[in-house]
Amino acid sequence: MRDLRAWGFVLALFAAVPAAAEGDPVRGRAIVANRQVGLCLLCHRAPIPEERFQGDLGPDLAGVGSRYTTDMLRQRIAQSPRDSIMPAYLRSDGFERVGAQWRGRPILTPQQVDDVAAYLSTLK
Ligand code: HEC
């Protein structure tokens, strides 16, 4: 019985570890490039040469993987600072005048945020 409880504790520890390592950089690149999903290129440049008309309201994402860890990138995308024009991609509350079909839903899923962070980490 004591052993079982110890295992339960170990499993709980694993469950508490963030899933940052599970992102897929190929899917992440597609999300960043897609103007209906991530819309990152509205404001940022990124080394995605097939996409023309990239934005310059935010910093160039080239090299962002050497400035931040994957986890920092995840946080940055999920919870943009309140005073930034960049959307908080995982926040779904605290907004005003949200259309009914978007109410209570974040822009991206947690898996998509992991994928984008995994892609950005490759931009060294
Ligand atoms: C509406 C404009 C806008 C959109 C859309 C946007 N961003 Fe940003 N982003 C910014 C701005 C502006 C900054 C600069 C700092 C700030 O104001 O928050 C920034 C900062 C960042 C940073 C920190 C960069 C650094 O060098 O410090 C990362 C990483 C980032 N954005 C990633 C993304 C990703 C990935 C997406 C798409 C999923 C995205 N952004 C969509 C405007 C945007």
Backbone and ligand atoms as CSV (ligand in chain L), in Angstrom:
chain,resi,resn,atom,element,x,y,z
A,1,MET,N,N,0.839,-1.207,0.000
A,1,MET,CA,C,0.000,0.000,0.000
A,1,MET,C,C,0.867,1.247,0.000
A,2,ARG,N,N,1.906,1.216,0.859
A,2,ARG,CA,C,2.799,2.372,0.938
A,2,ARG,C,C,3.473,2.604,-0.421
A,3,ASP,N,N,3.888,1.504,-1.066
A,3,ASP,CA,C,4.538,1.593,-2.377
A,3,ASP,C,C,3.605,2.236,-3.399
A,4,LEU,N,N,2.343,1.822,-3.371
A,4,LEU,CA,C,1.385,2.363,-4.334
A,4,LEU,C,C,1.261,3.874,-4.173
A,5,ARG,N,N,1.215,4.326,-2.937
A,5,ARG,CA,C,1.084,5.766,-2.702
A,5,ARG,C,C,2.311,6.509,-3.247
A,6,ALA,N,N,3.486,5.910,-3.062
A,6,ALA,CA,C,4.713,6.525,-3.569
A,6,ALA,C,C,4.639,6.660,-5.088
A,7,TRP,N,N,4.133,5.626,-5.750
A,7,TRP,CA,C,4.016,5.703,-7.215
A,7,TRP,C,C,3.043,6.793,-7.640
A,8,GLY,N,N,1.958,6.903,-6.874
A,8,GLY,CA,C,0.984,7.959,-7.166
A,8,GLY,C,C,1.645,9.323,-7.122
A,9,PHE,N,N,2.524,9.515,-6.165
A,9,PHE,CA,C,3.229,10.785,-6.028
A,9,PHE,C,C,4.125,11.034,-7.250
A,10,VAL,N,N,4.827,9.983,-7.669
A,10,VAL,CA,C,5.712,10.119,-8.831
A,10,VAL,C,C,4.895,10.470,-10.082
A,11,LEU,N,N,3.742,9.790,-10.252
A,11,LEU,CA,C,2.896,10.077,-11.416
A,11,LEU,C,C,2.391,11.514,-11.376
A,12,ALA,N,N,2.008,11.981,-10.178
A,12,ALA,CA,C,1.515,13.361,-10.057
A,12,ALA,C,C,2.611,14.346,-10.465
A,13,LEU,N,N,3.847,14.045,-10.120
A,13,LEU,CA,C,4.955,14.909,-10.513
A,13,LEU,C,C,5.071,15.000,-12.027
A,14,PHE,N,N,4.957,13.858,-12.688
A,14,PHE,CA,C,5.050,13.859,-14.153
A,14,PHE,C,C,3.927,14.674,-14.773
A,15,ALA,N,N,2.728,14.535,-14.210
A,15,ALA,CA,C,1.573,15.243,-14.767
A,15,ALA,C,C,1.741,16.748,-14.634
A,16,ALA,N,N,2.511,17.202,-13.618
A,16,ALA,CA,C,2.649,18.635,-13.374
A,16,ALA,C,C,3.695,19.283,-14.286
A,17,VAL,N,N,4.501,18.475,-14.969
A,17,VAL,CA,C,5.546,19.036,-15.819
A,17,VAL,C,C,4.922,19.579,-17.103
A,18,PRO,N,N,5.199,20.831,-17.483
A,18,PRO,CA,C,4.587,21.375,-18.696
A,18,PRO,C,C,5.013,20.600,-19.942
A,19,ALA,N,N,4.134,20.577,-20.931
A,19,ALA,CA,C,4.353,19.741,-22.106
A,19,ALA,C,C,5.165,20.448,-23.178
A,20,ALA,N,N,6.090,21.316,-22.773
A,20,ALA,CA,C,6.799,22.157,-23.736
A,20,ALA,C,C,7.564,21.352,-24.778
A,21,ALA,N,N,8.053,20.173,-24.406
A,21,ALA,CA,C,8.907,19.428,-25.315
A,21,ALA,C,C,8.114,18.720,-26.409
A,22,GLU,N,N,6.778,18.710,-26.306
A,22,GLU,CA,C,5.994,17.898,-27.222
A,22,GLU,C,C,5.531,18.638,-28.472
A,23,GLY,N,N,5.922,19.894,-28.636
A,23,GLY,CA,C,5.497,20.623,-29.808
A,23,GLY,C,C,6.135,20.085,-31.078
A,24,ASP,N,N,5.440,20.239,-32.190
A,24,ASP,CA,C,5.937,19.782,-33.491
A,24,ASP,C,C,6.302,21.009,-34.322
A,25,PRO,N,N,7.618,21.216,-34.591
A,25,PRO,CA,C,8.038,22.435,-35.299
A,25,PRO,C,C,7.475,22.550,-36.718
A,26,VAL,N,N,7.201,21.431,-37.375
A,26,VAL,CA,C,6.660,21.504,-38.743
A,26,VAL,C,C,5.228,22.048,-38.718
A,27,ARG,N,N,4.440,21.528,-37.773
A,27,ARG,CA,C,3.075,22.062,-37.618
A,27,ARG,C,C,3.131,23.515,-37.164
A,28,GLY,N,N,4.093,23.828,-36.289
A,28,GLY,CA,C,4.227,25.198,-35.786
A,28,GLY,C,C,4.515,26.186,-36.895
A,29,ARG,N,N,5.385,25.806,-37.819
A,29,ARG,CA,C,5.715,26.680,-38.946
A,29,ARG,C,C,4.459,26.957,-39.774
A,30,ALA,N,N,3.654,25.912,-39.988
A,30,ALA,CA,C,2.430,26.075,-40.782
A,30,ALA,C,C,1.457,27.030,-40.087
A,31,ILE,N,N,1.399,26.961,-38.759
A,31,ILE,CA,C,0.497,27.854,-38.010
A,31,ILE,C,C,0.973,29.306,-38.131
A,32,VAL,N,N,2.287,29.511,-38.006
A,32,VAL,CA,C,2.837,30.869,-38.109
A,32,VAL,C,C,2.580,31.438,-39.512
A,33,ALA,N,N,2.739,30.586,-40.537
A,33,ALA,CA,C,2.601,31.046,-41.918
A,33,ALA,C,C,1.139,31.291,-42.308
A,34,ASN,N,N,0.218,30.604,-41.637
A,34,ASN,CA,C,-1.183,30.640,-42.063
A,34,ASN,C,C,-1.888,31.910,-41.592
A,35,ARG,N,N,-2.424,32.655,-42.536
A,35,ARG,CA,C,-3.033,33.940,-42.200
A,35,ARG,C,C,-4.430,33.792,-41.629
A,36,GLN,N,N,-4.971,32.586,-41.647
A,36,GLN,CA,C,-6.270,32.371,-40.995
A,36,GLN,C,C,-6.093,31.799,-39.577
A,37,VAL,N,N,-4.921,31.248,-39.260
A,37,VAL,CA,C,-4.754,30.565,-37.964
A,37,VAL,C,C,-3.913,31.428,-37.017
A,38,GLY,N,N,-2.608,31.554,-37.299
A,38,GLY,CA,C,-1.747,32.284,-36.370
A,38,GLY,C,C,-1.745,33.773,-36.621
A,39,LEU,N,N,-1.754,34.142,-37.878
A,39,LEU,CA,C,-1.727,35.551,-38.295
A,39,LEU,C,C,-0.475,36.275,-37.793
A,40,CYS,N,N,0.571,35.532,-37.423
A,40,CYS,CA,C,1.794,36.140,-36.896
A,40,CYS,C,C,2.425,37.068,-37.921
A,41,LEU,N,N,2.317,36.725,-39.221
A,41,LEU,CA,C,3.002,37.494,-40.260
A,41,LEU,C,C,2.316,38.826,-40.559
A,42,LEU,N,N,1.149,39.036,-39.948
A,42,LEU,CA,C,0.536,40.358,-40.041
A,42,LEU,C,C,1.461,41.382,-39.379
A,43,CYS,N,N,2.114,40.987,-38.296
A,43,CYS,CA,C,2.934,41.908,-37.497
A,43,CYS,C,C,4.421,41.576,-37.509
A,44,HIS,N,N,4.778,40.333,-37.831
A,44,HIS,CA,C,6.178,39.913,-37.742
A,44,HIS,C,C,6.717,39.476,-39.096
A,45,ARG,N,N,8.044,39.604,-39.250
A,45,ARG,CA,C,8.743,38.904,-40.323
A,45,ARG,C,C,9.231,37.585,-39.745
A,46,ALA,N,N,9.331,36.552,-40.599
A,46,ALA,CA,C,9.887,35.261,-40.186
A,46,ALA,C,C,10.560,34.655,-41.412
A,47,PRO,N,N,11.539,33.768,-41.209
A,47,PRO,CA,C,12.206,33.153,-42.372
A,47,PRO,C,C,11.305,32.141,-43.061
A,48,ILE,N,N,10.213,32.625,-43.653
A,48,ILE,CA,C,9.251,31.803,-44.389
A,48,ILE,C,C,9.141,32.448,-45.772
A,49,PRO,N,N,10.131,32.164,-46.660
A,49,PRO,CA,C,10.267,32.957,-47.891
A,49,PRO,C,C,9.061,32.869,-48.822
A,50,GLU,N,N,8.284,31.787,-48.754
A,50,GLU,CA,C,7.153,31.671,-49.689
A,50,GLU,C,C,6.001,32.618,-49.329
A,51,GLU,N,N,6.019,33.183,-48.141
A,51,GLU,CA,C,4.967,34.119,-47.747
A,51,GLU,C,C,5.428,35.545,-47.999
A,52,ARG,N,N,4.749,36.237,-48.879
A,52,ARG,CA,C,5.112,37.615,-49.181
A,52,ARG,C,C,4.381,38.545,-48.227
A,53,PHE,N,N,4.721,39.799,-48.233
A,53,PHE,CA,C,4.042,40.832,-47.429
A,53,PHE,C,C,4.023,40.487,-45.943
A,54,GLN,N,N,5.200,40.422,-45.353
A,54,GLN,CA,C,5.273,40.166,-43.919
A,54,GLN,C,C,5.311,41.491,-43.162
A,55,GLY,N,N,4.880,41.448,-41.905
A,55,GLY,CA,C,4.686,42.679,-41.138
A,55,GLY,C,C,5.935,43.187,-40.441
A,56,ASP,N,N,5.875,44.433,-39.973
A,56,ASP,CA,C,7.013,44.973,-39.223
A,56,ASP,C,C,6.571,45.742,-37.976
A,57,LEU,N,N,5.395,45.415,-37.451
A,57,LEU,CA,C,4.953,46.045,-36.203
A,57,LEU,C,C,5.667,45.445,-34.997
A,58,GLY,N,N,6.045,44.163,-35.093
A,58,GLY,CA,C,6.772,43.482,-34.020
A,58,GLY,C,C,8.172,43.140,-34.491
A,59,PRO,N,N,9.013,42.604,-33.590
A,59,PRO,CA,C,10.384,42.242,-33.978
A,59,PRO,C,C,10.411,41.100,-34.992
A,60,ASP,N,N,11.459,41.048,-35.796
A,60,ASP,CA,C,11.695,39.935,-36.718
A,60,ASP,C,C,11.871,38.664,-35.890
A,61,LEU,N,N,11.167,37.603,-36.258
A,61,LEU,CA,C,11.244,36.369,-35.469
A,61,LEU,C,C,12.497,35.547,-35.785
A,62,ALA,N,N,13.248,35.930,-36.824
A,62,ALA,CA,C,14.503,35.227,-37.108
A,62,ALA,C,C,15.427,35.388,-35.908
A,63,GLY,N,N,15.977,34.303,-35.407
A,63,GLY,CA,C,16.919,34.364,-34.292
A,63,GLY,C,C,16.258,34.347,-32.924
A,64,VAL,N,N,14.914,34.306,-32.903
A,64,VAL,CA,C,14.212,34.387,-31.614
A,64,VAL,C,C,14.515,33.148,-30.746
A,65,GLY,N,N,14.852,32.029,-31.401
A,65,GLY,CA,C,15.172,30.797,-30.671
A,65,GLY,C,C,16.484,30.874,-29.907
A,66,SER,N,N,17.349,31.816,-30.264
A,66,SER,CA,C,18.586,31.948,-29.486
A,66,SER,C,C,18.439,33.007,-28.396
A,67,ARG,N,N,17.351,33.752,-28.433
A,67,ARG,CA,C,17.138,34.766,-27.382
A,67,ARG,C,C,16.280,34.236,-26.235
A,68,TYR,N,N,15.414,33.238,-26.505
A,68,TYR,CA,C,14.486,32.741,-25.484
A,68,TYR,C,C,14.488,31.217,-25.458
A,69,THR,N,N,14.159,30.646,-24.289
A,69,THR,CA,C,13.964,29.197,-24.200
A,69,THR,C,C,12.582,28.862,-24.789
A,70,THR,N,N,12.366,27.583,-25.071
A,70,THR,CA,C,11.074,27.146,-25.613
A,70,THR,C,C,9.941,27.521,-24.656
A,71,ASP,N,N,10.197,27.360,-23.361
A,71,ASP,CA,C,9.151,27.663,-22.394
A,71,ASP,C,C,8.823,29.155,-22.350
A,72,MET,N,N,9.853,29.993,-22.462
A,72,MET,CA,C,9.607,31.438,-22.501
A,72,MET,C,C,8.787,31.794,-23.743
A,73,LEU,N,N,9.090,31.143,-24.855
A,73,LEU,CA,C,8.347,31.425,-26.094
A,73,LEU,C,C,6.883,31.019,-25.935
A,74,ARG,N,N,6.667,29.853,-25.304
A,74,ARG,CA,C,5.294,29.406,-25.048
A,74,ARG,C,C,4.528,30.443,-24.230
A,75,GLN,N,N,5.165,30.901,-23.157
A,75,GLN,CA,C,4.516,31.893,-22.286
A,75,GLN,C,C,4.191,33.168,-23.053
A,76,ARG,N,N,5.150,33.576,-23.886
A,76,ARG,CA,C,5.009,34.844,-24.608
A,76,ARG,C,C,3.811,34.796,-25.565
A,77,ILE,N,N,3.604,33.631,-26.184
A,77,ILE,CA,C,2.505,33.478,-27.134
A,77,ILE,C,C,1.180,33.296,-26.381
A,78,ALA,N,N,1.238,32.513,-25.305
A,78,ALA,CA,C,0.011,32.202,-24.561
A,78,ALA,C,C,-0.542,33.431,-23.853
A,79,GLN,N,N,0.340,34.182,-23.194
A,79,GLN,CA,C,-0.095,35.300,-22.345
A,79,GLN,C,C,0.645,36.550,-22.754
A,80,SER,N,N,0.248,37.174,-23.797
A,80,SER,CA,C,0.902,38.416,-24.192
A,80,SER,C,C,0.673,39.471,-23.107
A,81,PRO,N,N,1.644,40.362,-22.857
A,81,PRO,CA,C,1.407,41.392,-21.830
A,81,PRO,C,C,0.183,42.239,-22.168
A,82,ARG,N,N,-0.498,42.709,-21.142
A,82,ARG,CA,C,-1.755,43.463,-21.339
A,82,ARG,C,C,-1.578,44.691,-22.221
A,83,ASP,N,N,-0.379,45.331,-22.148
A,83,ASP,CA,C,-0.193,46.577,-22.887
A,83,ASP,C,C,0.346,46.341,-24.301
A,84,SER,N,N,0.426,45.084,-24.725
A,84,SER,CA,C,0.942,44.798,-26.062
A,84,SER,C,C,-0.201,44.733,-27.072
A,85,ILE,N,N,0.103,45.090,-28.334
A,85,ILE,CA,C,-0.916,44.906,-29.373
A,85,ILE,C,C,-0.978,43.447,-29.813
A,86,MET,N,N,0.010,42.645,-29.370
A,86,MET,CA,C,0.006,41.229,-29.749
A,86,MET,C,C,-1.067,40.483,-28.964
A,87,PRO,N,N,-1.886,39.669,-29.656
A,87,PRO,CA,C,-2.929,38.942,-28.927
A,87,PRO,C,C,-2.343,37.893,-27.980
A,88,ALA,N,N,-3.063,37.618,-26.877
A,88,ALA,CA,C,-2.711,36.519,-25.971
A,88,ALA,C,C,-3.407,35.289,-26.527
A,89,TYR,N,N,-2.638,34.387,-27.141
A,89,TYR,CA,C,-3.255,33.326,-27.932
A,89,TYR,C,C,-3.959,32.257,-27.113
A,90,LEU,N,N,-3.674,32.193,-25.805
A,90,LEU,CA,C,-4.366,31.187,-24.985
A,90,LEU,C,C,-5.323,31.798,-23.974
A,91,ARG,N,N,-5.548,33.096,-24.068
A,91,ARG,CA,C,-6.459,33.701,-23.098
A,91,ARG,C,C,-7.851,33.750,-23.695
A,92,SER,N,N,-8.852,33.523,-22.864
A,92,SER,CA,C,-10.206,33.559,-23.400
A,92,SER,C,C,-11.132,34.363,-22.499
A,93,ASP,N,N,-10.573,35.075,-21.499
A,93,ASP,CA,C,-11.440,35.905,-20.665
A,93,ASP,C,C,-10.821,37.289,-20.505
A,94,GLY,N,N,-11.583,38.195,-19.950
A,94,GLY,CA,C,-11.074,39.549,-19.722
A,94,GLY,C,C,-11.146,40.429,-20.958
A,95,PHE,N,N,-11.842,39.977,-22.007
A,95,PHE,CA,C,-11.991,40.807,-23.205
A,95,PHE,C,C,-13.336,41.506,-23.201
A,96,GLU,N,N,-13.421,42.599,-23.961
A,96,GLU,CA,C,-14.696,43.297,-24.087
A,96,GLU,C,C,-15.196,43.160,-25.515
A,97,ARG,N,N,-16.471,43.156,-25.687
A,97,ARG,CA,C,-17.134,43.165,-26.997
A,97,ARG,C,C,-16.586,42.057,-27.913
A,98,VAL,N,N,-16.700,40.810,-27.452
A,98,VAL,CA,C,-16.257,39.652,-28.236
A,98,VAL,C,C,-17.475,39.064,-28.948
A,99,GLY,N,N,-17.345,38.783,-30.249
A,99,GLY,CA,C,-18.437,38.182,-31.010
A,99,GLY,C,C,-18.861,36.857,-30.375
A,100,ALA,N,N,-20.160,36.553,-30.430
A,100,ALA,CA,C,-20.706,35.386,-29.725
A,100,ALA,C,C,-19.961,34.100,-30.075
A,101,GLN,N,N,-19.606,33.925,-31.354
A,101,GLN,CA,C,-18.980,32.652,-31.748
A,101,GLN,C,C,-17.561,32.499,-31.226
A,102,TRP,N,N,-16.947,33.603,-30.759
A,102,TRP,CA,C,-15.573,33.523,-30.248
A,102,TRP,C,C,-15.518,33.589,-28.726
A,103,ARG,N,N,-16.656,33.817,-28.080
A,103,ARG,CA,C,-16.660,34.000,-26.631
A,103,ARG,C,C,-16.197,32.729,-25.908
A,104,GLY,N,N,-15.289,32.894,-24.927
A,104,GLY,CA,C,-14.858,31.757,-24.107
A,104,GLY,C,C,-13.908,30.813,-24.815
A,105,ARG,N,N,-13.415,31.202,-26.003
A,105,ARG,CA,C,-12.483,30.314,-26.723
A,105,ARG,C,C,-11.180,31.036,-26.990
A,106,PRO,N,N,-10.038,30.405,-26.670
A,106,PRO,CA,C,-8.761,31.041,-27.009
A,106,PRO,C,C,-8.525,30.982,-28.522
A,107,ILE,N,N,-7.570,31.759,-29.037
A,107,ILE,CA,C,-7.304,31.776,-30.479
A,107,ILE,C,C,-6.685,30.452,-30.918
A,108,LEU,N,N,-5.713,29.976,-30.131
A,108,LEU,CA,C,-5.050,28.699,-30.452
A,108,LEU,C,C,-5.305,27.698,-29.325
A,109,THR,N,N,-5.148,26.408,-29.624
A,109,THR,CA,C,-5.228,25.380,-28.583
A,109,THR,C,C,-3.861,25.287,-27.900
A,110,PRO,N,N,-3.788,24.711,-26.682
A,110,PRO,CA,C,-2.485,24.537,-26.034
A,110,PRO,C,C,-1.506,23.762,-26.923
A,111,GLN,N,N,-1.990,22.762,-27.646
A,111,GLN,CA,C,-1.102,21.995,-28.541
A,111,GLN,C,C,-0.540,22.896,-29.643
A,112,GLN,N,N,-1.383,23.751,-30.206
A,112,GLN,CA,C,-0.906,24.658,-31.260
A,112,GLN,C,C,0.142,25.630,-30.718
A,113,VAL,N,N,-0.051,26.106,-29.477
A,113,VAL,CA,C,0.941,27.002,-28.875
A,113,VAL,C,C,2.267,26.257,-28.693
A,114,ASP,N,N,2.198,24.993,-28.247
A,114,ASP,CA,C,3.418,24.178,-28.116
A,114,ASP,C,C,4.105,24.022,-29.474
A,115,ASP,N,N,3.315,23.795,-30.524
A,115,ASP,CA,C,3.880,23.618,-31.867
A,115,ASP,C,C,4.582,24.898,-32.330
A,116,VAL,N,N,3.937,26.046,-32.117
A,116,VAL,CA,C,4.535,27.320,-32.537
A,116,VAL,C,C,5.826,27.573,-31.760
A,117,ALA,N,N,5.801,27.301,-30.441
A,117,ALA,CA,C,7.014,27.505,-29.625
A,117,ALA,C,C,8.127,26.582,-30.105
A,118,ALA,N,N,7.775,25.342,-30.463
A,118,ALA,CA,C,8.790,24.395,-30.950
A,118,ALA,C,C,9.403,24.910,-32.251
A,119,TYR,N,N,8.569,25.477,-33.138
A,119,TYR,CA,C,9.095,26.035,-34.390
A,119,TYR,C,C,9.998,27.242,-34.115
A,120,LEU,N,N,9.532,28.159,-33.271
A,120,LEU,CA,C,10.330,29.362,-33.001
A,120,LEU,C,C,11.677,28.998,-32.378
A,121,SER,N,N,11.716,27.926,-31.576
A,121,SER,CA,C,12.994,27.506,-30.962
A,121,SER,C,C,14.010,27.075,-32.004
A,122,THR,N,N,13.546,26.690,-33.189
A,122,THR,CA,C,14.496,26.283,-34.238
A,122,THR,C,C,15.110,27.493,-34.941
A,123,LEU,N,N,14.563,28.684,-34.697
A,123,LEU,CA,C,15.053,29.894,-35.389
A,123,LEU,C,C,16.234,30.468,-34.609
A,124,LYS,N,N,17.416,29.893,-34.801
A,124,LYS,CA,C,18.597,30.320,-34.026
A,124,LYS,C,C,19.376,31.371,-34.813
L,1,HEC,C1,C,-1.142,42.443,-33.910
L,1,HEC,C2,C,0.271,42.279,-34.059
L,1,HEC,C3,C,0.926,40.976,-33.633
L,1,HEC,C4,C,0.551,39.679,-33.938
L,1,HEC,C5,C,-0.642,39.224,-34.735
L,1,HEC,C6,C,1.556,38.820,-33.345
L,1,HEC,N1,N,2.504,39.568,-32.702
L,1,HEC,FE1,FE,4.141,38.865,-31.700
L,1,HEC,N2,N,4.628,40.758,-31.131
L,1,HEC,C7,C,4.000,41.899,-31.574
L,1,HEC,C8,C,4.701,43.071,-31.025
L,1,HEC,C9,C,4.338,44.525,-31.276
L,1,HEC,C10,C,5.768,42.572,-30.246
L,1,HEC,C11,C,6.822,43.419,-29.495
L,1,HEC,C12,C,6.642,43.512,-28.021
L,1,HEC,C13,C,5.233,43.782,-27.590
L,1,HEC,O1,O,4.671,44.841,-27.863
L,1,HEC,O2,O,4.645,42.874,-26.996
L,1,HEC,C14,C,5.696,41.110,-30.339
L,1,HEC,C15,C,6.573,40.250,-29.729
L,1,HEC,C16,C,6.669,38.879,-29.986
L,1,HEC,C17,C,7.715,38.014,-29.483
L,1,HEC,C18,C,8.912,38.431,-28.650
L,1,HEC,C19,C,10.000,38.763,-29.688
L,1,HEC,C20,C,11.260,39.357,-29.168
L,1,HEC,O3,O,12.265,39.343,-29.923
L,1,HEC,O4,O,11.294,39.856,-28.024
L,1,HEC,C21,C,7.460,36.770,-29.993
L,1,HEC,C22,C,8.272,35.506,-29.775
L,1,HEC,C23,C,6.256,36.862,-30.782
L,1,HEC,N3,N,5.793,38.171,-30.747
L,1,HEC,C24,C,5.686,35.817,-31.452
L,1,HEC,C25,C,4.483,35.879,-32.158
L,1,HEC,C26,C,3.831,34.738,-32.759
L,1,HEC,C27,C,4.398,33.332,-32.790
L,1,HEC,C28,C,2.651,35.183,-33.284
L,1,HEC,C29,C,1.566,34.370,-33.958
L,1,HEC,C30,C,1.093,33.169,-33.257
L,1,HEC,C31,C,2.576,36.616,-33.031
L,1,HEC,N4,N,3.705,36.991,-32.343
L,1,HEC,C32,C,1.546,37.443,-33.439
L,1,HEC,C33,C,2.883,41.975,-32.369
L,1,HEC,C34,C,2.166,40.886,-32.849
